[in-house]
Amino acid sequence: MCRYLHHNDLGCISRCPTGCCLHLYFGNVALCLKREELPEWRTAVAALYERHALTQPDPMARCLVLPGPVAYQTFVFNLEELFMLHDLLMGASLLLEAEALLAPAAN
């Protein structure tokens, strides 16, 4: 059984029971990310959101594009969806960072 790190209205992110990876479920998309890939995704989503947050004339238009993990795959979002994805990635990142800081104290 997976352990949820963070969730919101559009998805969730959880840790694999073996600890090998993270599972990101967002809308109709599910991704398996290695833990070290999370900061890269977080940075890409944050940059895309910052670039369009104040200039997007229609926040519900699905016109914001994020490259997928392979060359022929692209993810398309509206501004709200992109914000919710960023929320998932940030929440999970912060929890993992807190766990890493607390781990040495527990041992």
ZAMARGU-4260 file (C-alpha; in steps of 0.2 Angstrom, whole numbers, plus 5000, padded with zeros to 4 digits):
<rodrens>
0) 5000/5000/5000 | 5007/5017/4995 | 5009/5031/5008 | 5001/5048/5003 | 5013/5062/5005
5) 5001/5076/4999 | 4984/5077/4990 | 4973/5091/4983 | 4957/5091/4973 | 4965/5086/4957
10) 4977/5072/4962 | 4989/5065/4975 | 5008/5060/4976 | 5013/5045/4986 | 5028/5035/4990
15) 5030/5017/4984 | 5030/5005/4998 | 5047/4999/4994 | 5053/5018/4994 | 5060/5016/4977
20) 5050/5030/4969 | 5035/5042/4970 | 5019/5040/4961 | 5011/5056/4955 | 4992/5055/4950
25) 4985/5070/4942 | 4969/5071/4933 | 4970/5057/4920 | 4989/5055/4921 | 5000/5044/4932
30) 5018/5046/4933 | 5031/5036/4942 | 5046/5047/4947 | 5062/5043/4955 | 5065/5054/4971
35) 5079/5064/4963 | 5067/5069/4948 | 5055/5078/4960 | 5065/5094/4961 | 5067/5094/4942
40) 5048/5093/4940 | 5045/5105/4954 | 5056/5118/4945 | 5049/5116/4928 | 5031/5118/4934
45) 5035/5133/4945 | 5044/5141/4930 | 5029/5138/4919 | 5017/5145/4931 | 5027/5160/4935
50) 5029/5164/4917 | 5011/5164/4913 | 5002/5168/4930 | 5000/5186/4927 | 4999/5186/4908
55) 4986/5172/4904 | 4970/5181/4898 | 4959/5165/4901 | 4965/5155/4916 | 4954/5141/4911
60) 4961/5139/4893 | 4971/5123/4892 | 4986/5131/4883 | 5001/5129/4895 | 5012/5115/4889
65) 5025/5105/4899 | 5036/5092/4890 | 5033/5074/4896 | 5047/5062/4900 | 5049/5056/4882
70) 5051/5067/4866 | 5033/5063/4859 | 5024/5066/4875 | 5017/5083/4881 | 5006/5088/4896
75) 4993/5102/4893 | 4986/5112/4907 | 4976/5127/4911 | 4982/5139/4925 | 4972/5132/4939
80) 4978/5114/4935 | 4996/5120/4934 | 4994/5128/4951 | 4987/5112/4958 | 5001/5102/4951
85) 5014/5114/4958 | 5005/5112/4975 | 5007/5093/4975 | 5025/5094/4970 | 5029/5107/4983
90) 5019/5098/4997 | 5028/5082/4994 | 5045/5090/4992 | 5043/5099/5009 | 5038/5083/5018
95) 5052/5073/5011 | 5065/5087/5016 | 5057/5088/5033 | 5059/5069/5035 | 5077/5070/5029
100) 5081/5083/5042 | 5072/5073/5056 | 5079/5056/5051 | 5097/5059/5059 | 5089/5065/5075
105) 5078/5049/5076 | 5093/5037/5075
</rodrens>
